[in-house]
Amino acid sequence: MTLHQTIEDTVSGLGYELVELERSAGGLLRVTIDFPWAPGQPPAPPVTVDDCERVTRQLQFTLEVEGVDYRRLEVSSPGIDRLLRNAADFERFEGEMVDLTLKAPIGAAATGQISANRKRFRGQLQRAESGGWQIAWRDEPAPAKPGQRVSARKLAALPLNVMGFALEELREARLAPVVDFKGKRPRTGDES
């Protein structure tokens, strides 16, 4: 049995999903876990330190029994800027704010509405009518003075940009780290 399969079986046996496994030349074994998800289910709670500790203890025992050579084991959650790797991740996080980086600039497909050299986008992940995926965003104008915020009214008046994409066109897709400080809701740029 391969190392990946051994770790995946151990993690799933504890009720978690293996998100990523990384092995470095220095002997570090980095395991990223999350709660499993299926379409139609509510969002899972975030992975806690206790969850990581539980998986670490079980993996230490399993890896010792299997005779796996490593120097340090690190178990963590995917974090607030989780990488979206496959179609199931896109389905799971539909409606969330994401950061997308294209492999190539948008080019002529922008038809003058967006800079032809643009490769990075932040917006809401949506299912396209064609069955694929799209991202919707409003380009926020620069404030008149440094540190000044653009009013919600001005932001709502901006045109909504929508761009469809295929997963094969992406270099990287991540959840956009949106943090709620002191009970204030962050502006997403697409509120009407």
Order of alpha helices (4+ residues) and beta strands (2+ residues): alpha-beta-beta-alpha-beta-alpha-beta-beta-beta-alpha-beta-beta
